[in-house]
Amino acid sequence: MKIAVVGTGYVGLVTGACFADLGNVVTCVDVDQEKVRQLKKGHVPIFEPGLEEIIGRNRGGRLSFTTDLARAVQSSDFIFIAVSTPPGKDGEADIANVRAVAQGIARSINRYKIIINKSTVPIGMGDIVTQIIIKHGPKGVSFDVVSNPEFLREGSAVADLLRPERVVIGATRRTAAQKVAEIYKPLHCPILITDLKSAEMIKYASNAFLATKISFINEIANLCDKVGADVLQVTRGMSYDSRIGSQFLNAGLGFGGSCFPKDVAALVHIGKTNGYPFRILPNVLSVNDHQRALFVQKTQKAVGNLRGKTLAVWGLSFKPNTDDLREAPALSIVPALKSKGARLKIYDPAAMGKAKPLFKNVKYCKSPYEAAQGADAVLVLTDWNEFQQIDFLKLKQAVRQPVLVDGRNMYDPQEMAEKGFAYHGMGRGEVAAF
């Protein structure tokens, strides 16, 4: 099939590359000339496991990159819109990029096309795109607009696209949805066909529910700290209940990234504008913000006055296996620690390049041990696998004080105490070193 994907961010680039790998002819379009130039050379601008290999396998054959939207539209049968919809005023999704692409498609459309919204868009965006194309496009050219929300997780986006738990396709005409479903047929996954607005709502409702689970378990963790319970044992006991499960019940610093914070805020705004003020979701966001402030308080309690203290910061990205800093806990925690006079030594396996323009007057290190050298405490902000295999004897010899403040609950409090570390987790209690 001949496919155009407009936008080469996480969603667009992964979608385009994987569709090409499935045997389709794919043209990825972006307005950023330098990004397109680098992609043509095989330089992938994002850190995503497996993506570089797939692009390398298909680049120059089934997969091409261009800034020429008109040509891509005219040569394709399916056009995926995968541009960003950043948060605007009061959490409202900014749909300017989607509108601009829709107008570009309208000016270029030359025969029947199926236009697919892959971007996360407000409910009713399918109708808006339809009206834009009717207004700006040539008369007599037919088309369909379809909603096909993405459910890709950064760090596992390639696997998520190639082995999806479900594919959701919303359309006004079922025949259009069925044609889009043919693209996904090789994946042998459940395909749900709905109306346009239900598909758009499924995306927001899914992300809001998962964010709610995270904030809920963080509230439980905070109470565990007060009463002396261990949140990991609590979640283990909860997760055996098939109605609850274990996923997204990891207490810690809360959610970040490009989806959950933005989508929850957007859904709250949609509720307000439609006369239904959500009661739960604003508090989901409030709890999430509180976790970052609570971590700074834990650090102060563990170390004392932070002025002049050296702190090792392990991890910057909002989750492992990505270099994405969007809405990462580090964005608020690092400035808060600096404002209290702490000296920071930072290590992240992937995100330091993106962090350097944001965090000045900190030391960037080549390893977790270099960051820990002479530190009064080690702070874990991202649960990279690399941190699972730490040599704690070597670490203890490197630090000034054996204090570990674990924002991701990576380690066992009793084991850390036996290794000589004062351990401070999230909902784990505080265990003094033996």
C-alpha positions, 0 to 999 in steps of 0.5 A, spaced: 500 500 500 502 507 498 502 511 505 504 518 507 505 519 514 506 527 516 510 528 522 516 525 524 516 525 531 516 519 535 509 516 533 510 518 525 517 516 525 515 509 528 509 508 524 512 510 518 518 505 519 514 499 521 509 500 516 515 500 511 517 494 514 511 490 513 512 491 505 508 498 504 511 504 500 511 509 505 513 517 505 514 520 511 513 528 511 516 533 515 517 541 515 523 541 518 528 540 512 534 539 517 531 533 520 529 530 513 536 531 511 539 527 517 533 522 516 535 521 509 542 519 511 540 514 516 541 519 522 535 517 527 533 523 531 530 520 537 532 514 542 528 508 541 530 501 541 530 497 534 528 504 530 534 505 527 535 498 524 528 498 521 529 505 518 536 502 515 533 496 513 528 500 509 531 507 507 532 508 500 527 502 498 520 502 501 521 508 506 523 515 504 523 522 507 521 529 504 518 536 505 514 536 499 507 534 502 503 535 496 507 530 492 507 525 498 499 526 498 498 525 491 502 519 490 499 516 496 492 512 498 492 513 505 495 519 509 496 519 516 497 525 520 502 524 526 504 531 528 504 534 535 498 537 539 502 540 545 498 543 551 495 550 550 491 554 555 488 551 560 490 544 558 486 545 551 490 541 546 493 545 541 491 543 534 494 548 529 499 543 527 493 538 525 489 544 522 495 546 517 496 539 515 489 538 513 489 544 509 495 542 506 492 535 504 486 539 501 490 543 497 494 537 494 488 532 494 487 529 487 483 523 487 480 519 493 484 518 499 483 516 506 486 521 511 487 518 518 488 522 524 494 518 528 495 524 532 492 525 539 486 530 538 480 533 541 473 529 540 470 532 534 477 533 530 475 528 525 469 532 523 474 539 523 478 535 518 473 533 514 470 541 514 477 543 512 478 539 506 471 540 504 472 548 504 480 548 501 480 542 497 477 541 490 470 540 488 468 533 486 474 529 489 471 524 495 475 522 501 474 519 508 477 521 515 478 516 519 481 516 527 486 511 528 489 513 535 496 510 537 498 506 543 505 507 543 510 507 549 516 510 548 522 505 549 518 500 547 514 503 541 516 499 535 514 492 539 508 496 541 506 497 533 508 491 531 505 487 536 499 491 539 494 489 544 488 492 539 488 497 534 482 502 534 479 505 527 473 510 528 470 512 521 463 515 519 463 509 513 465 502 515 468 501 508 473 506 510 475 503 516 475 496 513 480 499 508 485 502 514 484 495 517 488 492 511 494 495 513 494 492 520 492 485 517 499 482 517 499 483 525 494 478 527 491 483 532 484 485 535 481 490 531 475 494 533 471 499 529 467 504 532 464 511 530 469 517 529 468 520 536 468 514 540 475 512 537 478 519 539 475 518 546 478 511 547 485 514 546 484 520 552 480 515 556 485 510 556 491 514 558 487 518 563 485 511 566 492 509 567 494 516 569 489 515 575 492 508 577 499 511 578 496 517 582 492 512 586 498 508 588 502 514 589 497 516 594 497 509 597 505 509 598 505 516 601 500 513 607 504 507 607 510 511 609 506 514 615 503 508 617 509 503 616 507 499 611 511 497 604 507 499 598 511 494 594 508 488 598 501 492 598 501 492 590 503 485 590 497 483 594 492 487 590 495 485 583 493 478 584 486 480 584 484 479 576 480 486 576 486 490 578 492 487 575 499 489 576 500 494 571 501 501 572 501 500 580 508 502 581 509 508 586 514 513 585 515 520 582 509 519 578 508 520 570 511 524 565 512 524 558 508 527 552 502 523 553 499 522 560 500 529 563 498 532 556 492 528 555 489 528 562 489 536 562 486 536 555 480 531 557 479 535 563 478 541 558 474 537 554 469 536 560 469 543 562 467 546 555 462 540 554 459 542 561 462 536 565 467 538 570 471 532 572 472 531 579 477 525 579 482 527 574 484 534 576 486 531 583 490 526 578 494 531 576 495 534 583 498 528 586 503 527 580 506 534 581 506 533 589 510 527 588 516 531 585 516 536 591 515 530 596 521 527 593 525 533 594 523 533 602 525 526 602 532 528 600 532 534 605 530 529 611 535 524 609 541 529 608 539 535 612 540 542 609 542 541 602 546 547 601 553 545 600 551 538 599 553 534 593 548 530 590 549 524 585 542 524 580 541 518 577 537 518 571 533 524 567 529 521 562 521 520 564 522 513 563 528 508 561 529 506 554 528 513 552 532 520 551 525 524 552 525 529 558 518 532 556 514 532 563 520 528 566 520 529 574 527 531 573 525 538 570 522 540 577 526 536 581 533 538 579 532 546 579 528 545 586 535 541 589 539 547 586 535 552 589 536 549 595 544 550 594 546 543 592 551 541 588 549 536 583 553 530 579 548 527 574 548 521 570 543 518 564 545 513 559 541 517 554 538 524 556 544 528 558 545 531 551 538 534 551 539 536 558 545 540 557 541 546 555 536 545 560 540 544 566 546 549 567 552 549 573 551 541 574 556 536 572 555 531 567 558 524 568 560 518 564 558 513 569 553 512 575 560 511 580 563 518 577 556 521 579 557 518 586 564 520 587 564 524 594 556 525 594 552 526 600 546 522 597 545 518 591 538 520 588 534 515 583 530 519 578 529 514 572 529 506 573 534 504 568 536 497 567 543 499 568 542 501 575 539 494 577 546 491 577 550 496 581 556 494 585 554 497 592 561 495 595 564 500 589 558 505 590 559 505 598 567 506 597 565 512 592 560 516 596 561 521 602 555 518 605 552 512 604 545 515 603 540 512 597 534 516 596 530 511 591 524 515 587 523 509 583 523 503 588 528 499 585 532 496 591 530 492 597 530 496 603 533 491 608 538 489 602 540 496 602 541 496 610 545 490 610 550 493 605 550 499 609 546 504 606 541 508 609 535 507 604 529 512 603 524 509 598 517 511 596 512 508 601 517 503 603 519 506 610 526 508 612 531 503 614 537 505 617 544 502 615 546 496 620 
